[in-house]
Amino acid sequence: SKFVNDKWMIKNGFLNDVQEHKPWWWNIKVQKLNLSAPLILLPEVSCQKAIEILQEKGYDQAPVVAESGLILGMVTLSNILSSVLAGNAQFSDPVTKVIYDQFSKISLDDSLGKLSCILENDHFAIVVHEQMQFNGNGSSFMKQMVFGVVTAMDLLTFVSRSEKK
């Protein structure tokens, strides 16, 4: 069951990491990865345009975010191509037709240990930053902004660079 699986509990925020022999980097914050600003696609971008943008910028994936800031999901080059080749989407369709809407989020203040648990099952995590916004009438709400996309390669690069120092 998921509820007795420590990694699932850590990934979903129900448990602090319980690994007894933690690596040196386990409690370092995600913000130390110094991620570059993400490339974000709006939902109306076509699959063809998304492929062109991702290839031109050298990315494999990008978050799809509505104008309101709502994170709709992730689009990947491989998913666009496999969906088009399988006949489930056309190049002219918006990327919302081929997005992954199941994705993990992590904050800048979370530990690399938590990130490591997420990346054991997921190819990436969306790094989000929460910010309080106020309406004209003075009411407030929390809004999540995409700060970056982190992969296992980002974590591995950080660990290997830091160990060389």
HUQUICOR-V529320 format. One record per residue. N is the residue number from 1. PHI is phi as a letter, one per 30 degrees, with the letter a starting at -180 (* if undefined). PSI is psi in whole degrees, -180 to 180 (NA if undefined). Layout:
# HUQUICOR-V529320
N;PHI;PSI + N;PHI;PSI
This chain:
# HUQUICOR-V529320
1;*;147 + 2;d;-32 + 3;d;-10 + 4;c;7 + 5;c;111 + 6;e;-40 + 7;d;-40 + 8;d;-42 + 9;d;-41 + 10;d;-48 + 11;e;-37 + 12;c;9 + 13;i;14 + 14;c;-12 + 15;b;138 + 16;d;156 + 17;e;141 + 18;c;12 + 19;d;126 + 20;d;-41 + 21;c;76 + 22;d;143 + 23;d;163 + 24;e;-27 + 25;c;-5 + 26;e;-42 + 27;c;4 + 28;d;144 + 29;d;150 + 30;e;-33 + 31;d;-22 + 32;d;-10 + 33;d;-16 + 34;h;56 + 35;d;147 + 36;d;158 + 37;e;139 + 38;d;156 + 39;d;125 + 40;c;137 + 41;c;141 + 42;d;156 + 43;d;-25 + 44;d;-6 + 45;d;134 + 46;d;160 + 47;e;-41 + 48;d;-46 + 49;d;-39 + 50;d;-44 + 51;d;-46 + 52;d;-46 + 53;d;-49 + 54;d;-44 + 55;d;-43 + 56;d;-39 + 57;d;-8 + 58;i;33 + 59;c;151 + 60;c;-26 + 61;b;163 + 62;a;146 + 63;d;147 + 64;c;120 + 65;b;131 + 66;d;161 + 67;e;-31 + 68;d;-13 + 69;j;-7 + 70;d;128 + 71;d;115 + 72;d;-29 + 73;l;-165 + 74;b;144 + 75;c;137 + 76;b;152 + 77;e;-46 + 78;d;-37 + 79;d;-39 + 80;d;-50 + 81;d;-43 + 82;d;-36 + 83;d;-42 + 84;d;-46 + 85;d;-32 + 86;d;-7 + 87;i;9 + 88;d;-13 + 89;a;162 + 90;c;158 + 91;e;-28 + 92;d;-12 + 93;d;151 + 94;d;154 + 95;d;-20 + 96;d;-19 + 97;d;-19 + 98;b;19 + 99;d;153 + 100;d;120 + 101;c;2 + 102;c;107 + 103;b;158 + 104;c;143 + 105;c;150 + 106;b;148 + 107;c;166 + 108;d;-27 + 109;d;-7 + 110;d;161 + 111;d;158 + 112;d;-25 + 113;d;-45 + 114;d;-43 + 115;e;-43 + 116;e;-43 + 117;d;-40 + 118;d;-44 + 119;d;-8 + 120;d;-28 + 121;c;-28 + 122;c;152 + 123;d;-20 + 124;a;166 + 125;b;145 + 126;c;123 + 127;d;121 + 128;c;153 + 129;b;128 + 130;c;140 + 131;b;140 + 132;d;131 + 133;c;146 + 134;c;137 + 135;d;172 + 136;d;-28 + 137;d;2 + 138;j;-6 + 139;d;151 + 140;b;160 + 141;a;157 + 142;c;134 + 143;b;136 + 144;c;131 + 145;c;142 + 146;d;121 + 147;c;-27 + 148;l;177 + 149;b;130 + 150;c;138 + 151;b;172 + 152;d;-33 + 153;d;-37 + 154;d;-44 + 155;d;-45 + 156;d;-42 + 157;d;-44 + 158;d;-48 + 159;d;-45 + 160;d;-37 + 161;d;-42 + 162;d;-34 + 163;d;-31 + 164;d;-31 + 165;d;NA
